Each structure stands twice: as C-alpha cells, then as structure tokens.
Amino acid sequence: MKLKYDFAVREICGENVAVAVGEGSRVYHNIISLNETARDIFRLIQEGKDEDDIVVAMLKEYDVTEEKLRPEVQALIGKLREEGLLID
C-alpha cells in the first residue's frame, strides 16, 4: 500500500495538514487535516507500511489497545481509498 501522490505533512497554526506536492499537486488540490494520531498513521503509509505494520508501530508509540487503535487505522486508510489516494 502506498500513496498515489507525494504529500508534505506540516503543522500550520497548530494543525497538522497533508498537501500534495510535485505532480500530485496538479491533480489533488485538497488539504487533508490530521490529528496527531492520523498524522503518525499517514507518515507510516508514506513509508509504504501496510495496516498490520502500522498497528504494530503505533502500539509501540501510544498507550492504547489494538482494539481501539486498529479501527482508527482502518478509518484513515478507508478515507484515503475513498479519495482515490491509495495504491495497493
């Protein structure tokens, strides 16, 4: 799984956002707003991690159960798929 376009993830005025850069910016004009958890998940997706790898990495960083975390990971992956931003 990887993102269809390159994205820059930045904190702007206290809010985490992802914006398509390079060729992707010509096609995808939306700004993706990310909370802290979603930002970390998004970055792992940028690294080409799959759902299971993301969950394992996030469990090491956050004091949370897999039962609570996995639905958040799946929700962001699902949203990115809906937007046509993921390549499997």
Residue pairs with C-beta under 8 A, 6 or more apart in sequence:
1 45
1 48
1 49
1 50
1 51
1 77
1 86
1 87
1 88
2 45
2 46
2 48
2 86
2 87
3 45
3 46
3 80
3 85
3 86
3 87
4 24
4 28
4 84
4 85
4 86
4 87
5 20
5 21
5 22
5 23
5 24
5 25
5 27
5 28
5 85
6 20
6 21
6 22
6 23
6 24
7 18
7 19
7 20
7 21
7 24
7 32
7 42
7 46
8 18
8 19
8 21
9 16
9 17
9 18
9 34
9 39
9 42
9 43
9 46
10 16
10 17
10 19
11 17
15 33
16 33
16 34
16 35
16 36
16 38
16 39
17 31
17 32
17 33
17 34
18 31
18 32
18 34
18 39
18 42
19 25
19 31
19 32
20 27
20 28
20 29
20 30
28 83
28 85
30 83
32 42
34 42
37 58
37 62
37 72
38 72
38 76
40 58
40 61
41 54
41 58
41 72
41 73
41 76
42 76
44 53
44 54
44 57
44 58
45 54
45 76
45 77
45 80
45 86
49 57
51 70
51 73
51 74
51 77
54 73
55 66
55 69
55 70
55 73
58 64
58 69
58 73
59 66
59 69
62 69
77 86
80 86
